[in-house]
Amino acid sequence: MTGATSATSLDALWMPFTANKAFKSRPRLLVSAKDMHYRSDDGRTILDGTAGLWCVNAGHCRQPILDAMMQAASTLDFAPSFQMGHPLMFQLADRLAALLPEGMDSVFFSGSGSEAMDSALKIALAYHLARGESERCFFVGRQRGYHGVGFGGISVGGIENNRKTFTTQLLPHIDHLPHTHDLAHNAFSKGQPQWGAHLADALEDMVAKHGAERIAAVIVEPVAGSTGVLVPPVGYLQRLRELCTKHGILLIFDEVITGFGRVGAPFAAQAFGVTPDILTVAKGLTNAAVPMGATAVKTSIYDTVVNATERGIEFFHGYTYSGHPLAAA
């Protein structure tokens, strides 16, 4: 152990997504970061090739970001977003809406990508209920999909290790599309694979199985990230959009990883020319300097949910840290 490691007790912390026993027998500690590099506790400079956990899009410790955070912390360290607000959260919502695909003008803030996805699922149910279609309770995810670690996210997600411990308590009305990676046809592809658009037609099988009138939403990552960076086949997302529109099913894009320029446009929805009904973001939203997530929806969805209640709270959902001043700065 180095001096920094030996002076730090490792016993109290239960680390996430980590082999804890192995780590604590041979710990690896990062003590500082700047631009594209970390500094380890033993003095090594380490290239941050994954931008943290795919979240530090602009590099570490950028001075304009630090200045904005420090100004916010010294002016308004916290403000509730329940029945109150502060200017920064509204300003950020406007800036985010300006980047989003046309028509996605309503933003709901949360504290992470996992919370953003659970918010998206609740919004989908609330939307259908407001339209008098309360029977729409099924969600369709995709094999190998990652949508955070809330119970909603792991239910619609398709990574088995994230699900197996909790199988008996996952959401009950769930099905999964096949993933798009086929070793025989597109094991190695430059750009979008030419093979695989037809895999979206599996949604028709699920419509036949469950009934279109019972399916609330389809949830996919435009580019599946944690499962291996699976670029969608040419025409695949377009076909999903067509089928969802045909059957009155909402299409949800999880852009927690792909958002904020990672695929050559502000969002993958724009890069691939497919606009979802609901879109989730986090990670690059704040450059990971402060945790934050957001769920963006088409204006028609917001209007439907809000106008379904004549007075009082229209959507009983939210988080203590929704729109936190430091994150919104």
C-alpha positions as CSV (number, residue, x, y, z in Angstrom):
1,M,0.0,0.0,0.0
2,T,1.1,3.6,-0.6
3,G,1.0,6.1,2.2
4,A,-2.3,7.6,1.0
5,T,-3.9,4.2,0.9
6,S,-2.6,3.0,4.2
7,A,-3.9,6.1,5.9
8,T,-7.4,5.6,4.5
9,S,-9.6,2.9,6.1
10,L,-11.4,0.9,3.4
11,D,-13.6,-1.2,5.8
12,A,-16.7,0.9,6.2
13,L,-17.5,1.4,2.5
14,W,-19.6,-1.1,0.4
15,M,-18.5,-0.2,-3.1
16,P,-21.0,-0.3,-6.1
17,F,-20.5,-2.7,-9.0
18,T,-17.2,-3.8,-7.5
19,A,-15.6,-7.0,-6.3
20,N,-15.2,-5.6,-2.8
21,K,-12.9,-8.3,-1.3
22,A,-10.6,-8.1,-4.3
23,F,-10.5,-4.4,-4.4
24,K,-9.7,-4.0,-0.7
25,S,-6.9,-6.5,-0.9
26,R,-5.3,-4.5,-3.7
27,P,-6.9,-1.0,-3.7
28,R,-6.7,1.5,-6.6
29,L,-7.3,5.1,-5.4
30,L,-7.6,8.2,-7.6
31,V,-6.7,11.4,-5.7
32,S,-7.1,14.1,-8.4
33,A,-8.1,14.8,-11.9
34,K,-7.5,17.4,-14.6
35,D,-8.6,17.5,-18.2
36,M,-8.2,14.0,-19.6
37,H,-6.2,12.4,-16.8
38,Y,-6.4,11.1,-13.3
39,R,-3.7,11.1,-10.7
40,S,-3.4,7.9,-8.6
41,D,-2.4,7.8,-4.9
42,D,1.0,6.4,-5.9
43,G,1.7,9.3,-8.2
44,R,0.9,7.8,-11.6
45,T,-0.9,9.8,-14.4
46,I,-3.7,7.8,-15.9
47,L,-5.5,8.5,-19.1
48,D,-9.2,8.7,-18.5
49,G,-10.1,6.8,-21.7
50,T,-13.8,6.3,-20.7
51,A,-14.5,9.8,-19.5
52,G,-15.2,8.6,-16.0
53,L,-18.2,6.4,-16.3
54,W,-19.0,7.9,-19.8
55,C,-20.0,11.1,-18.0
56,V,-17.1,13.6,-18.0
57,N,-17.7,14.7,-21.6
58,A,-15.8,18.0,-21.3
59,G,-12.9,16.8,-19.2
60,H,-12.1,17.1,-15.5
61,C,-12.1,20.2,-13.3
62,R,-13.0,22.7,-16.0
63,Q,-12.8,26.1,-14.6
64,P,-16.0,27.6,-16.0
65,I,-17.9,24.6,-14.4
66,L,-16.2,25.0,-11.1
67,D,-16.9,28.7,-11.1
68,A,-20.6,28.2,-11.7
69,M,-20.8,25.6,-9.0
70,M,-19.0,27.7,-6.4
71,Q,-21.2,30.7,-7.3
72,A,-24.3,28.7,-6.8
73,A,-23.1,27.1,-3.6
74,S,-22.3,30.5,-2.1
75,T,-25.6,32.0,-3.2
76,L,-28.2,29.3,-2.9
77,D,-26.9,25.9,-1.7
78,F,-30.4,24.3,-1.9
79,A,-33.9,25.2,-2.8
80,P,-36.9,22.9,-2.8
81,S,-38.6,22.2,-6.2
82,F,-41.9,21.1,-4.6
83,Q,-44.3,24.0,-4.9
84,M,-41.3,26.3,-5.2
85,G,-38.5,26.9,-7.6
86,H,-35.3,28.9,-8.3
87,P,-34.2,30.6,-11.6
88,L,-31.4,28.3,-12.4
89,M,-33.6,25.2,-12.8
90,F,-35.9,27.0,-15.3
91,Q,-33.0,28.4,-17.2
92,L,-31.4,25.0,-17.5
93,A,-34.7,23.5,-18.7
94,D,-34.9,26.1,-21.4
95,R,-31.3,25.4,-22.5
96,L,-31.9,21.7,-22.6
97,A,-35.1,22.0,-24.5
98,A,-33.3,24.1,-27.1
99,L,-30.9,21.2,-27.7
100,L,-33.5,18.4,-27.7
101,P,-35.4,17.2,-30.8
102,E,-38.1,19.5,-32.0
103,G,-41.3,19.2,-30.0
104,M,-39.6,17.8,-26.8
105,D,-40.1,21.0,-24.8
106,S,-40.9,19.7,-21.3
107,V,-38.2,18.6,-18.9
108,F,-38.5,16.8,-15.5
109,F,-35.3,16.9,-13.4
110,S,-34.0,14.1,-11.2
111,G,-30.8,13.0,-9.6
112,S,-29.4,10.4,-11.9
113,G,-30.0,8.3,-15.0
114,S,-31.7,5.6,-13.0
115,E,-34.1,8.1,-11.5
116,A,-34.7,9.6,-15.0
117,M,-35.7,6.2,-16.3
118,D,-38.1,5.5,-13.4
119,S,-39.6,8.9,-14.0
120,A,-40.0,8.1,-17.7
121,L,-41.9,4.9,-16.9
122,K,-44.2,6.7,-14.4
123,I,-44.8,9.5,-17.0
124,A,-45.8,6.9,-19.6
125,L,-48.3,5.3,-17.2
126,A,-49.7,8.7,-16.2
127,Y,-50.1,9.7,-19.8
128,H,-52.1,6.7,-20.8
129,L,-54.2,7.0,-17.6
130,A,-55.0,10.6,-18.5
131,R,-56.1,9.4,-21.9
132,G,-58.5,6.9,-20.4
133,E,-56.2,3.9,-21.4
134,S,-55.3,2.6,-17.9
135,E,-55.0,-0.9,-19.3
136,R,-51.7,0.1,-21.0
137,C,-49.4,-1.3,-18.3
138,F,-46.9,-3.4,-20.2
139,F,-43.4,-2.2,-20.9
140,V,-41.2,-3.6,-23.6
141,G,-37.4,-3.3,-23.1
142,R,-34.6,-5.1,-25.0
143,Q,-32.2,-7.9,-24.3
144,R,-28.8,-6.5,-23.1
145,G,-30.3,-3.1,-22.5
146,Y,-29.2,-1.0,-19.5
147,H,-31.5,1.5,-17.9
148,G,-30.1,2.1,-14.5
149,V,-30.6,0.2,-11.3
150,G,-34.0,1.3,-10.0
151,F,-36.6,-1.5,-9.9
152,G,-38.2,0.0,-13.0
153,G,-34.8,0.3,-14.8
154,I,-33.7,-3.3,-14.1
155,S,-37.2,-4.6,-15.0
156,V,-37.1,-3.1,-18.5
157,G,-33.3,-3.7,-18.8
158,G,-31.9,-6.8,-20.2
159,I,-28.6,-7.5,-18.4
160,E,-29.1,-10.7,-16.5
161,N,-26.5,-10.0,-13.7
162,N,-28.4,-6.8,-12.8
163,R,-31.7,-8.7,-12.6
164,K,-31.2,-12.2,-11.2
165,T,-31.0,-11.3,-7.5
166,F,-34.2,-9.4,-7.7
167,T,-36.2,-11.5,-10.1
168,T,-39.1,-12.2,-7.8
169,Q,-39.8,-8.5,-7.2
170,L,-39.3,-7.0,-10.7
171,L,-42.2,-5.2,-12.4
172,P,-44.7,-7.8,-13.5
173,H,-45.8,-6.7,-17.0
174,I,-42.5,-6.7,-18.9
175,D,-41.2,-8.2,-22.2
176,H,-38.0,-7.8,-24.1
177,L,-37.1,-7.3,-27.8
178,P,-34.1,-9.3,-29.1
179,H,-30.9,-7.4,-29.1
180,T,-29.4,-6.4,-32.5
181,H,-25.9,-8.0,-32.3
182,D,-25.6,-11.1,-34.4
183,L,-22.1,-12.7,-34.7
184,A,-23.0,-14.3,-38.1
185,H,-24.0,-11.0,-39.7
186,N,-22.5,-8.0,-38.0
187,A,-19.9,-9.1,-35.5
188,F,-17.7,-6.3,-36.9
189,S,-19.3,-3.3,-38.6
190,K,-18.1,0.1,-39.7
191,G,-20.8,2.5,-38.8
192,Q,-24.4,1.2,-38.8
193,P,-24.8,-2.5,-39.6
194,Q,-26.7,-3.2,-42.8
195,W,-28.3,-6.3,-41.3
196,G,-30.9,-6.3,-38.5
197,A,-33.6,-3.7,-39.2
198,H,-36.1,-6.6,-39.3
199,L,-35.4,-7.3,-35.6
200,A,-37.7,-4.4,-34.7
201,D,-40.6,-6.4,-36.1
202,A,-40.4,-8.6,-33.0
203,L,-42.6,-5.8,-31.5
204,E,-45.4,-7.0,-33.7
205,D,-45.1,-10.4,-32.1
206,M,-45.4,-8.8,-28.7
207,V,-48.5,-6.8,-29.9
208,A,-50.0,-10.1,-30.9
209,K,-49.1,-11.7,-27.6
210,H,-50.1,-9.0,-25.2
211,G,-52.4,-6.8,-27.2
212,A,-51.5,-3.3,-28.5
213,E,-54.0,-1.8,-26.2
214,R,-52.0,-3.1,-23.2
215,I,-48.5,-1.9,-24.1
216,A,-47.5,1.4,-22.6
217,A,-44.0,2.0,-24.0
218,V,-41.0,0.5,-25.7
219,I,-37.7,1.4,-24.1
220,V,-34.3,1.2,-25.9
221,E,-30.9,2.8,-25.9
222,P,-30.3,4.2,-29.4
223,V,-26.8,2.9,-29.1
224,A,-26.6,0.2,-26.5
225,G,-23.7,1.2,-24.3
226,S,-22.9,-1.0,-21.2
227,T,-23.5,-4.1,-23.2
228,G,-20.8,-3.4,-25.8
229,V,-21.6,-0.3,-27.8
230,L,-24.1,-1.8,-30.2
231,V,-24.8,0.6,-33.0
232,P,-28.4,0.2,-34.4
233,P,-28.8,-1.4,-37.8
234,V,-29.8,0.9,-40.7
235,G,-33.5,1.4,-40.5
236,Y,-34.0,-0.3,-37.1
237,L,-34.9,2.7,-35.0
238,Q,-37.1,4.1,-37.8
239,R,-39.0,0.8,-37.9
240,L,-39.5,0.9,-34.1
241,R,-40.8,4.4,-34.4
242,E,-43.3,3.3,-37.1
243,L,-44.6,0.4,-35.1
244,C,-45.0,2.4,-31.9
245,T,-46.9,5.1,-33.8
246,K,-49.1,2.5,-35.5
247,H,-50.1,0.9,-32.2
248,G,-50.3,4.0,-29.9
249,I,-47.2,2.9,-27.9
250,L,-44.8,5.5,-26.5
251,L,-41.2,5.2,-27.6
252,I,-38.6,6.0,-24.9
253,F,-34.9,6.6,-25.7
254,D,-32.4,6.2,-22.9
255,E,-29.8,8.7,-23.9
256,V,-27.9,8.8,-20.6
257,I,-24.8,7.7,-22.4
258,T,-25.4,8.9,-26.0
259,G,-26.6,12.4,-25.1
260,F,-24.6,15.6,-25.4
261,G,-22.6,15.0,-28.6
262,R,-21.4,11.5,-28.2
263,V,-22.7,10.4,-31.6
264,G,-22.1,13.6,-33.6
265,A,-25.3,15.4,-32.7
266,P,-26.7,16.8,-29.5
267,F,-28.6,13.5,-29.1
268,A,-28.7,10.2,-30.9
269,A,-32.3,10.9,-31.8
270,Q,-31.1,13.7,-34.1
271,A,-28.2,11.7,-35.4
272,F,-30.4,8.8,-36.5
273,G,-33.4,11.0,-37.5
274,V,-35.8,9.3,-35.1
275,T,-37.7,11.4,-32.5
276,P,-39.0,9.4,-29.4
277,D,-41.9,10.5,-27.2
278,I,-39.7,10.5,-24.0
279,L,-36.0,10.8,-23.7
280,T,-33.8,10.4,-20.6
281,V,-30.4,12.0,-20.0
282,A,-27.9,12.3,-17.1
283,K,-24.0,11.9,-17.1
284,G,-22.9,14.6,-19.6
285,L,-25.8,16.9,-18.5
286,T,-23.6,18.3,-15.7
287,N,-20.2,16.8,-16.9
288,A,-20.7,14.6,-13.8
289,A,-19.5,17.5,-11.6
290,V,-22.8,17.2,-9.7
291,P,-25.3,14.3,-10.0
292,M,-28.3,15.1,-12.1
293,G,-30.8,13.4,-14.5
294,A,-33.6,14.6,-16.7
295,T,-36.6,13.2,-18.5
296,A,-37.7,15.1,-21.5
297,V,-41.1,14.6,-23.1
298,K,-43.1,15.8,-26.0
299,T,-45.2,18.8,-25.2
300,S,-48.3,16.8,-25.9
301,I,-47.5,14.4,-23.2
302,Y,-46.9,17.1,-20.6
303,D,-50.2,18.9,-21.6
304,T,-52.2,15.6,-21.4
305,V,-51.0,14.8,-17.9
306,V,-51.2,18.3,-16.5
307,N,-54.6,19.1,-18.0
308,A,-56.1,15.9,-16.7
309,T,-56.2,17.4,-13.2
310,E,-58.4,20.5,-12.8
311,R,-56.5,21.8,-9.8
312,G,-53.7,20.8,-7.4
313,I,-50.7,18.5,-8.0
314,E,-51.0,16.9,-11.4
315,F,-48.2,14.3,-11.1
316,F,-47.3,12.8,-7.7
317,H,-43.7,12.2,-8.3
318,G,-40.4,14.0,-7.7
319,Y,-37.1,13.9,-5.8
320,T,-35.5,16.1,-3.0
321,Y,-32.7,17.0,-5.4
322,S,-34.7,17.6,-8.5
323,G,-33.2,20.7,-10.2
324,H,-30.6,21.2,-7.5
325,P,-29.0,24.7,-7.8
326,L,-25.4,23.3,-8.0
327,A,-26.4,20.9,-10.8
328,A,-28.5,23.5,-12.6
329,A,-25.7,26.0,-12.5
